């Protein structure tokens, strides 16, 4: 599990640095997030960065 977590972390970190994001929240484990606009969801970008989507 650890190698996958590191791969995800690195993909998110690269996206944050390239796009100037200051914070990324994990909606799956963030029980205090009531609503998140799909327009700000970067899940697909992370999958592309990791090579799992085009």
PDB file as gemmi writes it, atoms N, CA and C in Angstrom:
CRYST1    1.000    1.000    1.000  90.00  90.00  90.00 P 1                      
ATOM      1  N   UNK A   1       0.827  -1.188   0.000  1.00  0.00           N  
ATOM      2  CA  UNK A   1       0.000   0.000   0.000  1.00  0.00           C  
ATOM      3  C   UNK A   1       0.873   1.254   0.000  1.00  0.00           C  
ATOM      4  N   UNK A   2       1.971   1.215   0.674  1.00  0.00           N  
ATOM      5  CA  UNK A   2       2.851   2.382   0.800  1.00  0.00           C  
ATOM      6  C   UNK A   2       3.345   2.921  -0.546  1.00  0.00           C  
ATOM      7  N   UNK A   3       3.784   2.057  -1.484  1.00  0.00           N  
ATOM      8  CA  UNK A   3       4.250   2.584  -2.772  1.00  0.00           C  
ATOM      9  C   UNK A   3       3.153   3.328  -3.546  1.00  0.00           C  
ATOM     10  N   UNK A   4       1.917   2.851  -3.445  1.00  0.00           N  
ATOM     11  CA  UNK A   4       0.805   3.521  -4.121  1.00  0.00           C  
ATOM     12  C   UNK A   4       0.545   4.876  -3.485  1.00  0.00           C  
ATOM     13  N   UNK A   5       0.573   4.939  -2.164  1.00  0.00           N  
ATOM     14  CA  UNK A   5       0.369   6.207  -1.468  1.00  0.00           C  
ATOM     15  C   UNK A   5       1.444   7.216  -1.849  1.00  0.00           C  
ATOM     16  N   UNK A   6       2.666   6.768  -1.966  1.00  0.00           N  
ATOM     17  CA  UNK A   6       3.760   7.659  -2.360  1.00  0.00           C  
ATOM     18  C   UNK A   6       3.595   8.141  -3.798  1.00  0.00           C  
ATOM     19  N   UNK A   7       3.127   7.258  -4.674  1.00  0.00           N  
ATOM     20  CA  UNK A   7       2.899   7.635  -6.069  1.00  0.00           C  
ATOM     21  C   UNK A   7       1.800   8.700  -6.162  1.00  0.00           C  
ATOM     22  N   UNK A   8       0.734   8.508  -5.413  1.00  0.00           N  
ATOM     23  CA  UNK A   8      -0.352   9.491  -5.389  1.00  0.00           C  
ATOM     24  C   UNK A   8       0.151  10.805  -4.812  1.00  0.00           C  
ATOM     25  N   UNK A   9       0.863  10.747  -3.706  1.00  0.00           N  
ATOM     26  CA  UNK A   9       1.399  11.958  -3.084  1.00  0.00           C  
ATOM     27  C   UNK A   9       2.275  12.735  -4.062  1.00  0.00           C  
ATOM     28  N   UNK A  10       3.162  12.041  -4.754  1.00  0.00           N  
ATOM     29  CA  UNK A  10       4.064  12.711  -5.682  1.00  0.00           C  
ATOM     30  C   UNK A  10       3.310  13.339  -6.851  1.00  0.00           C  
ATOM     31  N   UNK A  11       2.283  12.655  -7.354  1.00  0.00           N  
ATOM     32  CA  UNK A  11       1.479  13.209  -8.446  1.00  0.00           C  
ATOM     33  C   UNK A  11       0.739  14.464  -7.986  1.00  0.00           C  
ATOM     34  N   UNK A  12       0.158  14.408  -6.800  1.00  0.00           N  
ATOM     35  CA  UNK A  12      -0.558  15.572  -6.261  1.00  0.00           C  
ATOM     36  C   UNK A  12       0.418  16.712  -6.004  1.00  0.00           C  
ATOM     37  N   UNK A  13       1.565  16.398  -5.442  1.00  0.00           N  
ATOM     38  CA  UNK A  13       2.579  17.427  -5.163  1.00  0.00           C  
ATOM     39  C   UNK A  13       3.022  18.116  -6.450  1.00  0.00           C  
ATOM     40  N   UNK A  14       3.281  17.342  -7.502  1.00  0.00           N  
ATOM     41  CA  UNK A  14       3.687  17.918  -8.792  1.00  0.00           C  
ATOM     42  C   UNK A  14       2.606  18.838  -9.353  1.00  0.00           C  
ATOM     43  N   UNK A  15       1.342  18.389  -9.284  1.00  0.00           N  
ATOM     44  CA  UNK A  15       0.246  19.233  -9.766  1.00  0.00           C  
ATOM     45  C   UNK A  15       0.140  20.521  -8.954  1.00  0.00           C  
ATOM     46  N   UNK A  16       0.280  20.415  -7.645  1.00  0.00           N  
ATOM     47  CA  UNK A  16       0.201  21.592  -6.787  1.00  0.00           C  
ATOM     48  C   UNK A  16       1.298  22.596  -7.126  1.00  0.00           C  
ATOM     49  N   UNK A  17       2.494  22.097  -7.314  1.00  0.00           N  
ATOM     50  CA  UNK A  17       3.608  22.988  -7.632  1.00  0.00           C  
ATOM     51  C   UNK A  17       3.429  23.631  -9.000  1.00  0.00           C  
ATOM     52  N   UNK A  18       2.935  22.881  -9.977  1.00  0.00           N  
ATOM     53  CA  UNK A  18       2.801  23.426 -11.324  1.00  0.00           C  
ATOM     54  C   UNK A  18       1.609  24.376 -11.457  1.00  0.00           C  
ATOM     55  N   UNK A  19       0.579  24.190 -10.636  1.00  0.00           N  
ATOM     56  CA  UNK A  19      -0.629  25.023 -10.745  1.00  0.00           C  
ATOM     57  C   UNK A  19      -0.760  26.043  -9.617  1.00  0.00           C  
ATOM     58  N   UNK A  20       0.157  26.008  -8.674  1.00  0.00           N  
ATOM     59  CA  UNK A  20       0.134  26.985  -7.592  1.00  0.00           C  
ATOM     60  C   UNK A  20      -0.911  26.712  -6.519  1.00  0.00           C  
ATOM     61  N   UNK A  21      -1.349  25.471  -6.381  1.00  0.00           N  
ATOM     62  CA  UNK A  21      -2.320  25.130  -5.337  1.00  0.00           C  
ATOM     63  C   UNK A  21      -1.640  25.168  -3.978  1.00  0.00           C  
ATOM     64  N   UNK A  22      -2.353  25.663  -2.988  1.00  0.00           N  
ATOM     65  CA  UNK A  22      -1.829  25.742  -1.632  1.00  0.00           C  
ATOM     66  C   UNK A  22      -2.328  24.602  -0.749  1.00  0.00           C  
ATOM     67  N   UNK A  23      -3.426  23.974  -1.158  1.00  0.00           N  
ATOM     68  CA  UNK A  23      -4.052  22.958  -0.308  1.00  0.00           C  
ATOM     69  C   UNK A  23      -4.828  21.982  -1.180  1.00  0.00           C  
ATOM     70  N   UNK A  24      -4.729  20.697  -0.873  1.00  0.00           N  
ATOM     71  CA  UNK A  24      -5.539  19.667  -1.519  1.00  0.00           C  
ATOM     72  C   UNK A  24      -6.152  18.826  -0.412  1.00  0.00           C  
ATOM     73  N   UNK A  25      -7.464  18.659  -0.478  1.00  0.00           N  
ATOM     74  CA  UNK A  25      -8.179  17.877   0.520  1.00  0.00           C  
ATOM     75  C   UNK A  25      -8.582  16.530  -0.055  1.00  0.00           C  
ATOM     76  N   UNK A  26      -8.539  15.506   0.782  1.00  0.00           N  
ATOM     77  CA  UNK A  26      -8.992  14.174   0.403  1.00  0.00           C  
ATOM     78  C   UNK A  26     -10.452  14.048   0.814  1.00  0.00           C  
ATOM     79  N   UNK A  27     -11.335  14.211  -0.155  1.00  0.00           N  
ATOM     80  CA  UNK A  27     -12.767  14.186   0.145  1.00  0.00           C  
ATOM     81  C   UNK A  27     -13.216  12.808   0.625  1.00  0.00           C  
ATOM     82  N   UNK A  28     -12.544  11.751   0.190  1.00  0.00           N  
ATOM     83  CA  UNK A  28     -12.929  10.395   0.590  1.00  0.00           C  
ATOM     84  C   UNK A  28     -12.761  10.181   2.090  1.00  0.00           C  
ATOM     85  N   UNK A  29     -11.734  10.767   2.679  1.00  0.00           N  
ATOM     86  CA  UNK A  29     -11.519  10.571   4.116  1.00  0.00           C  
ATOM     87  C   UNK A  29     -11.868  11.816   4.922  1.00  0.00           C  
ATOM     88  N   UNK A  30     -12.228  12.893   4.246  1.00  0.00           N  
ATOM     89  CA  UNK A  30     -12.564  14.137   4.935  1.00  0.00           C  
ATOM     90  C   UNK A  30     -14.023  14.168   5.326  1.00  0.00           C  
ATOM     91  N   UNK A  31     -14.331  13.611   6.469  1.00  0.00           N  
ATOM     92  CA  UNK A  31     -15.734  13.537   6.901  1.00  0.00           C  
ATOM     93  C   UNK A  31     -16.316  14.902   7.230  1.00  0.00           C  
ATOM     94  N   UNK A  32     -15.490  15.917   7.374  1.00  0.00           N  
ATOM     95  CA  UNK A  32     -15.985  17.247   7.685  1.00  0.00           C  
ATOM     96  C   UNK A  32     -16.251  18.087   6.450  1.00  0.00           C  
ATOM     97  N   UNK A  33     -16.015  17.543   5.271  1.00  0.00           N  
ATOM     98  CA  UNK A  33     -16.298  18.267   4.045  1.00  0.00           C  
ATOM     99  C   UNK A  33     -17.759  18.006   3.687  1.00  0.00           C  
ATOM    100  N   UNK A  34     -18.551  19.056   3.725  1.00  0.00           N  
ATOM    101  CA  UNK A  34     -19.977  18.923   3.462  1.00  0.00           C  
ATOM    102  C   UNK A  34     -20.258  18.914   1.960  1.00  0.00           C  
ATOM    103  N   UNK A  35     -19.580  19.790   1.220  1.00  0.00           N  
ATOM    104  CA  UNK A  35     -19.782  19.881  -0.226  1.00  0.00           C  
ATOM    105  C   UNK A  35     -18.493  20.340  -0.874  1.00  0.00           C  
ATOM    106  N   UNK A  36     -18.207  19.787  -2.041  1.00  0.00           N  
ATOM    107  CA  UNK A  36     -17.068  20.234  -2.840  1.00  0.00           C  
ATOM    108  C   UNK A  36     -17.533  20.361  -4.282  1.00  0.00           C  
ATOM    109  N   UNK A  37     -17.343  21.518  -4.856  1.00  0.00           N  
ATOM    110  CA  UNK A  37     -17.735  21.762  -6.232  1.00  0.00           C  
ATOM    111  C   UNK A  37     -16.905  20.869  -7.155  1.00  0.00           C  
ATOM    112  N   UNK A  38     -17.544  20.115  -8.030  1.00  0.00           N  
ATOM    113  CA  UNK A  38     -16.808  19.243  -8.950  1.00  0.00           C  
ATOM    114  C   UNK A  38     -15.831  20.009  -9.850  1.00  0.00           C  
ATOM    115  N   UNK A  39     -16.032  21.286 -10.025  1.00  0.00           N  
ATOM    116  CA  UNK A  39     -15.137  22.088 -10.868  1.00  0.00           C  
ATOM    117  C   UNK A  39     -13.729  22.178 -10.285  1.00  0.00           C  
ATOM    118  N   UNK A  40     -13.580  21.968  -8.987  1.00  0.00           N  
ATOM    119  CA  UNK A  40     -12.258  22.059  -8.361  1.00  0.00           C  
ATOM    120  C   UNK A  40     -11.655  20.685  -8.069  1.00  0.00           C  
ATOM    121  N   UNK A  41     -12.324  19.638  -8.527  1.00  0.00           N  
ATOM    122  CA  UNK A  41     -11.855  18.268  -8.314  1.00  0.00           C  
ATOM    123  C   UNK A  41     -10.691  17.977  -9.271  1.00  0.00           C  
ATOM    124  N   UNK A  42      -9.525  17.618  -8.738  1.00  0.00           N  
ATOM    125  CA  UNK A  42      -8.354  17.337  -9.577  1.00  0.00           C  
ATOM    126  C   UNK A  42      -8.070  15.832  -9.687  1.00  0.00           C  
ATOM    127  N   UNK A  43      -9.032  15.000  -9.305  1.00  0.00           N  
ATOM    128  CA  UNK A  43      -8.833  13.550  -9.331  1.00  0.00           C  
ATOM    129  C   UNK A  43      -8.417  13.054 -10.714  1.00  0.00           C  
ATOM    130  N   UNK A  44      -9.092  13.528 -11.751  1.00  0.00           N  
ATOM    131  CA  UNK A  44      -8.754  13.083 -13.103  1.00  0.00           C  
ATOM    132  C   UNK A  44      -7.346  13.510 -13.501  1.00  0.00           C  
ATOM    133  N   UNK A  45      -6.953  14.705 -13.098  1.00  0.00           N  
ATOM    134  CA  UNK A  45      -5.599  15.181 -13.405  1.00  0.00           C  
ATOM    135  C   UNK A  45      -4.546  14.330 -12.707  1.00  0.00           C  
ATOM    136  N   UNK A  46      -4.831  13.910 -11.481  1.00  0.00           N  
ATOM    137  CA  UNK A  46      -3.904  13.048 -10.748  1.00  0.00           C  
ATOM    138  C   UNK A  46      -3.783  11.696 -11.454  1.00  0.00           C  
ATOM    139  N   UNK A  47      -4.909  11.139 -11.894  1.00  0.00           N  
ATOM    140  CA  UNK A  47      -4.869   9.858 -12.612  1.00  0.00           C  
ATOM    141  C   UNK A  47      -4.078   9.965 -13.911  1.00  0.00           C  
ATOM    142  N   UNK A  48      -4.230  11.074 -14.624  1.00  0.00           N  
ATOM    143  CA  UNK A  48      -3.453  11.283 -15.852  1.00  0.00           C  
ATOM    144  C   UNK A  48      -1.968  11.365 -15.514  1.00  0.00           C  
ATOM    145  N   UNK A  49      -1.636  12.115 -14.477  1.00  0.00           N  
ATOM    146  CA  UNK A  49      -0.250  12.280 -14.051  1.00  0.00           C  
ATOM    147  C   UNK A  49       0.388  10.931 -13.691  1.00  0.00           C  
ATOM    148  N   UNK A  50      -0.432  10.043 -13.113  1.00  0.00           N  
ATOM    149  CA  UNK A  50       0.059   8.731 -12.723  1.00  0.00           C  
ATOM    150  C   UNK A  50       0.051   7.732 -13.880  1.00  0.00           C  
ATOM    151  N   UNK A  51      -0.533   8.107 -15.008  1.00  0.00           N  
ATOM    152  CA  UNK A  51      -0.574   7.233 -16.158  1.00  0.00           C  
ATOM    153  C   UNK A  51      -1.737   6.275 -16.210  1.00  0.00           C  
ATOM    154  N   UNK A  52      -2.766   6.516 -15.402  1.00  0.00           N  
ATOM    155  CA  UNK A  52      -3.927   5.639 -15.363  1.00  0.00           C  
ATOM    156  C   UNK A  52      -5.094   6.126 -16.212  1.00  0.00           C  
ATOM    157  N   UNK A  53      -4.975   7.294 -16.787  1.00  0.00           N  
ATOM    158  CA  UNK A  53      -6.045   7.854 -17.625  1.00  0.00           C  
ATOM    159  C   UNK A  53      -5.409   8.765 -18.654  1.00  0.00           C  
ATOM    160  N   UNK A  54      -6.180   9.097 -19.693  1.00  0.00           N  
ATOM    161  CA  UNK A  54      -5.690   9.992 -20.750  1.00  0.00           C  
ATOM    162  C   UNK A  54      -6.459  11.274 -20.775  1.00  0.00           C  
TER     163      UNK A  54                                                      
END                                                                             
